[in-house]
Amino acid sequence: MVEWYHSVYSRARKIEGAAQRVQEDTIKFSRIMEGLGTSLIESIMILVQFIPILFGLSIGIPIFFFGDWEYGLIAGALIWSLGGTVFLVALGWILRLVGVEYDLQKKEAAYRKLLVIAEDDDTIRPKTIEELFDDVRSIHFLSYIRYLYFNVGRIAYLQANVLSAYVFLAPAIVAGVVTLGVMQQIIRAFGRVEGSMQYLLKAWPTIIELLSVYKRLREFEAQIKLAEESFDEAKRV
């Protein structure tokens, strides 16, 4: 990515925030992708390890809603995980978290650029710097509020998550067909399987940041393309 940006930087350098896009956003994008990829592999390995264990423990045990179906606990974990993921994705979309993160980075870039210029140019008006800082502060306050609402919903789901295994095992517990030891084994295995299925849910704050970086880089590339088209048009004229 950086090598390509270098090859077109003669035209890209005039775009607002070009240095930040090339130096900061590219490495941030790479690190986030690396972290998400590692977490995905870990989740898959846990599923491969614990799904057979959960399947073996749940045979012959009545499960809430699924009855005696042998895949009831696995299906229940999948449905609960998908429901939570959809809930958080919808909450993030309603709160427009990707847009807030994008605006935050954009305003911080403008503020930082003027601070750098002011290091060598004492004619920069302090009022201009203060105005830019006010923009940065206001978007940070908005970000704090939006993420507060998001985290309230996220933590509420994760707290309810603790009870999900007991809800699915309720018929077996009431009927007394499962011993305490077996129940604890099932709950531990269910928790590992469920936790791995909640990969997107747990990584969603990081995915929001990734989408924001992706949006900034795509906008930057679109502006480079426009600059190249304008350059080619000027050459033809």
Secondary structure, DSSP 8 states (H G I E B T S, - for coil): -HHHHHHTHHHHTTSTTHHHIIIIIHHHHHHHHHHHHHHHHHHHHHHHHHHHHHHHHHTT--BTTTBT-TTHHHHHHHHHHHHHHHHHHHHHHHTTHHHHHHHHHHHHHHHHHHHHHHHH-TTS-HHHHHHHHHHHHHHHHHHHHHHHHHHHHHHHHHHHHHHHHHHHTHHHHHHT-S-HHHHHHHHHHHHHHHHHHTHHHHHHHHHHHHHHHHHHHHHHHHHHHHHHHHHHHHHH-
